[in-house]
Amino acid sequence: MSGLPAPIIVTALFGRQDQGWFDAQRAAHFPPERNVLAAHCTLFHHLPPSAVDELKHRLTEETRGARAPDARIGGLMSLGRGVAYRIESPGLVAIRAGLAEAFAGLLTPQDAGGWRPHVTIQNKVQPSVAKLLIGELSRDFRPRGVEIAGLAAWWYRGGPWEPISRHLFA
């Protein structure tokens, strides 16, 4: 860890089995030279480093003694140049909304806009390649439950993310 200030990313953490499945999907479909991260569901893309202590406090408050929100993979999403699985979880949406309200003055336009929870399994490919994959995956797709195990904060320093903290649900 370099110790220099860096933007903070906030993600949902999946249970081990679901994380493994998402990672396998990503490994199968993401351009290998760009696949430097584990599969993830981003809640916030860019919080300022000055928010780190307040963020850790709020993530602890959201998870300590709390039951994990119900969630499911509800469908596929076209990203134009990629494909993602849409995550449906009213509980996770509520948690994110509360955090967005708490950090409203610090949010970038991307984070202040609408939030579409998803896990990207392909990105930065030609639109025709993405269209083929979404067609292929759609044929056998069935919604299924997914375990949200917790929330995490990460430093973004340009490469693989550096962990700040993990906050697990009860």
C-alpha positions in Angstrom: 0.0 0.0 0.0 1.5 3.3 -1.0 -0.3 5.4 1.6 -1.1 8.2 -0.8 -4.6 9.5 -0.9 -6.7 7.6 -3.4 -10.4 7.4 -4.3 -12.5 4.9 -2.4 -14.7 2.2 -4.1 -17.5 0.5 -2.2 -18.7 -2.9 -3.2 -21.1 -5.6 -2.0 -19.4 -8.9 -1.1 -20.8 -12.2 -2.3 -20.8 -15.5 -0.5 -17.9 -17.8 -1.4 -20.0 -20.1 -3.7 -21.5 -17.1 -5.6 -18.2 -15.3 -5.8 -16.6 -18.4 -7.3 -19.4 -18.6 -9.9 -19.2 -14.9 -10.9 -15.4 -15.2 -11.1 -15.7 -18.2 -13.4 -18.1 -16.3 -15.6 -15.7 -13.3 -15.7 -12.7 -15.6 -16.5 -14.7 -17.2 -19.4 -15.9 -14.0 -21.0 -13.7 -11.0 -20.0 -10.7 -10.1 -22.2 -7.9 -11.8 -20.1 -5.6 -8.7 -20.3 -8.3 -6.6 -18.7 -9.5 -9.0 -16.1 -7.4 -7.8 -13.1 -10.3 -7.8 -10.5 -12.5 -10.3 -8.9 -16.2 -10.1 -10.0 -17.9 -7.4 -8.0 -21.0 -5.3 -7.5 -20.0 -1.7 -7.1 -22.1 0.6 -4.8 -19.9 3.6 -5.2 -17.1 4.2 -7.8 -15.4 7.2 -6.2 -15.6 8.5 -2.7 -12.9 10.9 -1.5 -10.1 9.6 0.7 -11.2 12.1 3.4 -14.4 10.0 3.9 -12.6 6.8 4.9 -13.3 6.9 8.7 -16.9 7.9 8.3 -17.4 5.3 5.6 -16.0 2.5 7.7 -18.2 3.6 10.6 -21.3 3.6 8.4 -20.5 0.2 6.8 -20.1 -1.3 10.3 -23.4 0.2 11.3 -25.2 -1.2 8.2 -23.8 -4.8 8.8 -23.2 -5.4 12.5 -25.8 -7.8 13.8 -27.9 -7.3 10.6 -29.3 -10.0 8.4 -27.9 -10.0 4.9 -30.4 -8.6 2.4 -32.1 -11.0 0.1 -30.8 -10.8 -3.5 -31.0 -12.6 -6.8 -29.6 -12.5 -10.2 -32.6 -11.2 -12.0 -31.4 -11.1 -15.6 -28.8 -10.0 -18.0 -27.8 -6.5 -18.9 -26.2 -5.2 -22.1 -23.4 -2.7 -21.4 -23.0 -2.0 -25.1 -19.4 -3.2 -25.2 -20.0 -5.9 -22.5 -22.5 -8.0 -20.5 -23.5 -8.0 -16.8 -25.8 -9.9 -14.5 -28.5 -7.7 -13.0 -28.7 -8.0 -9.2 -32.1 -7.5 -7.7 -32.1 -6.7 -4.0 -34.4 -4.1 -2.4 -32.5 -4.4 0.8 -29.2 -3.6 -0.9 -30.8 -0.7 -2.7 -32.0 0.7 0.6 -28.6 0.4 2.2 -27.0 2.1 -0.8 -29.6 4.9 -0.8 -28.9 5.6 2.9 -25.2 5.8 2.2 -25.8 8.0 -0.8 -27.8 10.3 1.4 -25.1 10.4 4.1 -22.4 11.2 1.5 -24.5 13.3 -0.9 -22.2 16.3 -1.0 -19.2 14.1 -1.8 -20.6 12.0 -4.6 -19.4 12.2 -8.2 -22.1 12.6 -10.9 -21.7 8.9 -11.7 -22.4 7.9 -8.1 -25.1 10.6 -7.6 -27.1 9.4 -10.6 -29.3 6.3 -10.8 -27.8 3.0 -9.5 -28.2 -0.3 -11.4 -26.7 -3.1 -9.3 -24.9 -5.5 -11.5 -21.8 -7.8 -11.9 -19.9 -7.2 -15.1 -18.7 -10.4 -16.7 -17.6 -9.0 -20.0 -16.4 -5.5 -20.9 -14.4 -3.5 -23.5 -15.2 -5.8 -26.4 -16.8 -5.0 -29.8 -20.6 -4.5 -29.5 -21.2 -7.5 -31.8 -19.2 -9.8 -29.5 -21.2 -8.6 -26.5 -24.5 -9.1 -28.4 -23.5 -12.6 -29.2 -22.7 -13.4 -25.5 -25.9 -11.9 -24.2 -27.9 -14.0 -26.8 -26.0 -17.1 -25.8 -26.4 -16.6 -22.0 -30.1 -15.6 -22.4 -31.1 -18.9 -23.9 -30.4 -20.8 -20.6 -30.8 -18.0 -18.1 -33.0 -18.6 -15.0 -33.1 -16.1 -12.1 -31.4 -17.5 -9.0 -30.7 -16.4 -5.5 -27.3 -14.9 -4.6 -25.8 -14.4 -1.2 -24.7 -10.9 -0.2 -22.2 -11.6 2.5 -21.2 -8.1 3.4 -19.8 -4.7 2.2 -16.3 -3.7 1.4 -14.2 -0.5 0.9 -11.2 -0.4 -1.4 -8.5 2.1 -2.4 -8.4 2.7 -6.2 -4.8 3.4 -7.3 -5.1 2.5 -11.0 -4.4 -1.2 -10.8 -6.0 -4.0 -8.7 -7.8 -2.5 -5.8 -6.3 -2.4 -2.3 -8.6 -3.5 0.6 -9.5 -0.9 3.2 -12.1 -2.9 5.2 -14.7 -5.7 5.0 -18.0 -5.6 6.9 -19.9 -8.9 7.1 -23.6 -9.3 7.8 -24.6 -11.5 10.8 
